[in-house]
């Protein structure tokens, strides 16, 4: 795995959790705050089926593009999609 991308993604996730709060994340995925805290500190995990809710509460969307996976804020994705549709 590409370390710079991993570190960038990790930092983005931590920044978004700090903005939203661990309590908001825990509520969104139906877990307690201690589980979320352990997950983001590398001491525990969450279920794969909770990832969609996790990214949703953090305002992120994962998009597959020709085999590459890109994550970006939902509002950025929507803006890019609008620009693409208008042919700008």
KEKE-3310 file (N, C-alpha, C; in steps of 0.2 Angstrom, whole numbers, plus 5000, padded with zeros to 4 digits):
npx = (5004:5002:5011:5011:4998:4990:4993:4989:4975:4972:4974:4965:4953:4954:4954:4941:4933:4937:4930:4917:4914:4917:4906:4896:4900:4899:4886:4881:4885:4880:4887:4896:4905:4918:4921:4923:4933:4944:4945:4949:4961:4968:4967:4956:4942:4930:4914:4914:4902:4898:4905:4900:4891:4900:4908:4898:4893:4905:4905:4911:4914:4917:4924:4925:4936:4940:4947:4955:4953:4946:4945:4935:4928:4910:4904:4913:4914:4901:4901:4911:4904:4893:4900:4906:4894:4889:4899:4909)
npy = (4994:5011:5022:5037:5040:5033:5039:5052:5049:5044:5055:5064:5057:5057:5071:5074:5066:5073:5085:5082:5074:5060:5055:5058:5050:5037:5036:5036:5024:5015:5011:5011:5025:5022:5011:5017:5026:5017:5011:5022:5024:5013:5002:4994:4987:4990:4984:4979:4982:4993:5003:5011:5020:5026:5033:5041:5049:5057:5064:5060:5051:5036:5033:5022:5022:5017:5006:5012:5018:5032:5044:5058:5073:5074:5086:5091:5081:5082:5094:5093:5083:5091:5100:5092:5087:5098:5101:5109)
npz = (5000:4997:5006:5008:5003:5011:5024:5021:5020:5032:5040:5035:5039:5053:5055:5051:5060:5071:5068:5068:5079:5090:5096:5088:5077:5082:5085:5072:5067:5075:5087:5102:5110:5115:5107:5094:5097:5100:5087:5079:5085:5082:5090:5089:5080:5067:5060:5042:5036:5042:5037:5027:5033:5042:5033:5027:5038:5040:5029:5018:5002:4993:4978:4964:4951:4936:4942:4952:4968:4975:4988:4993:4999:5000:4996:4987:4977:4972:4967:4957:4949:4944:4937:4927:4921:4915:4906:4907)
capx = (5000:5006:5011:5009:4991:4987:4994:4984:4968:4972:4974:4958:4948:4955:4951:4933:4931:4937:4925:4910:4915:4917:4900:4892:4902:4897:4879:4879:4887:4877:4892:4898:4911:4924:4923:4925:4940:4948:4946:4954:4968:4972:4967:4950:4940:4922:4912:4914:4895:4898:4910:4896:4888:4906:4910:4893:4893:4911:4904:4915:4911:4922:4922:4929:4937:4945:4951:4958:4948:4947:4940:4935:4922:4904:4902:4918:4911:4895:4903:4914:4899:4890:4904:4906:4888:4888:4904:4914)
capy = (5000:5017:5025:5044:5041:5030:5044:5057:5047:5043:5062:5066:5054:5060:5078:5074:5064:5079:5090:5079:5071:5053:5053:5058:5044:5031:5036:5035:5017:5011:5008:5016:5030:5018:5007:5022:5028:5011:5010:5027:5023:5007:4997:4989:4987:4990:4979:4982:4985:5000:5008:5016:5025:5030:5038:5046:5054:5061:5068:5057:5046:5032:5032:5018:5025:5013:5002:5016:5021:5039:5047:5065:5076:5073:5092:5091:5076:5084:5100:5090:5080:5096:5103:5087:5086:5104:5101:5115)
capz = (5000:4996:5013:5008:5002:5017:5029:5020:5021:5039:5043:5033:5043:5060:5055:5050:5066:5076:5067:5069:5086:5091:5098:5082:5073:5086:5084:5065:5065:5080:5091:5108:5108:5116:5101:5089:5099:5099:5080:5076:5088:5080:5095:5088:5073:5066:5054:5036:5034:5046:5034:5023:5038:5044:5028:5026:5044:5040:5023:5012:4997:4990:4971:4960:4945:4933:4947:4957:4973:4977:4993:4993:5003:4996:4992:4981:4972:4969:4963:4951:4945:4941:4931:4922:4917:4911:4901:4909)
cpx = (5004:5006:5009:5001:4988:4988:4989:4977:4967:4970:4967:4953:4948:4952:4944:4930:4931:4932:4918:4909:4914:4910:4895:4893:4899:4889:4877:4880:4884:4882:4893:4904:4917:4926:4926:4932:4945:4950:4951:4961:4972:4971:4961:4948:4932:4921:4912:4907:4894:4901:4906:4894:4894:4907:4905:4893:4899:4910:4909:4912:4917:4919:4927:4930:4943:4950:4954:4952:4950:4942:4940:4928:4916:4903:4907:4916:4905:4897:4907:4909:4895:4894:4905:4900:4887:4894:4909:4921)
cpy = (5006:5021:5033:5044:5038:5035:5050:5055:5046:5050:5065:5063:5056:5067:5078:5071:5070:5084:5088:5077:5064:5051:5053:5052:5038:5031:5034:5027:5013:5008:5013:5020:5026:5014:5011:5024:5023:5010:5015:5027:5017:5001:4992:4990:4989:4985:4983:4985:4991:5005:5014:5022:5029:5035:5043:5051:5059:5065:5066:5052:5043:5031:5028:5021:5021:5009:5005:5018:5028:5041:5055:5067:5076:5080:5093:5087:5079:5090:5098:5087:5085:5099:5098:5087:5092:5105:5107:5113)
cpz = (5000:5002:5012:5007:5008:5023:5028:5021:5028:5042:5041:5038:5050:5060:5055:5057:5071:5075:5069:5076:5086:5092:5092:5077:5076:5085:5077:5064:5070:5085:5097:5106:5110:5110:5095:5091:5098:5091:5077:5080:5086:5085:5094:5081:5073:5060:5048:5034:5038:5042:5030:5027:5041:5039:5027:5032:5043:5033:5018:5008:4994:4983:4968:4953:4941:4937:4952:4962:4976:4983:4993:4997:4998:4992:4986:4976:4969:4965:4956:4946:4941:4935:4926:4917:4913:4905:4901:4909)
residu = (UNK:UNK:UNK:UNK:UNK:UNK:UNK:UNK:UNK:UNK:UNK:UNK:UNK:UNK:UNK:UNK:UNK:UNK:UNK:UNK:UNK:UNK:UNK:UNK:UNK:UNK:UNK:UNK:UNK:UNK:UNK:UNK:UNK:UNK:UNK:UNK:UNK:UNK:UNK:UNK:UNK:UNK:UNK:UNK:UNK:UNK:UNK:UNK:UNK:UNK:UNK:UNK:UNK:UNK:UNK:UNK:UNK:UNK:UNK:UNK:UNK:UNK:UNK:UNK:UNK:UNK:UNK:UNK:UNK:UNK:UNK:UNK:UNK:UNK:UNK:UNK:UNK:UNK:UNK:UNK:UNK:UNK:UNK:UNK:UNK:UNK:UNK:UNK)
# end
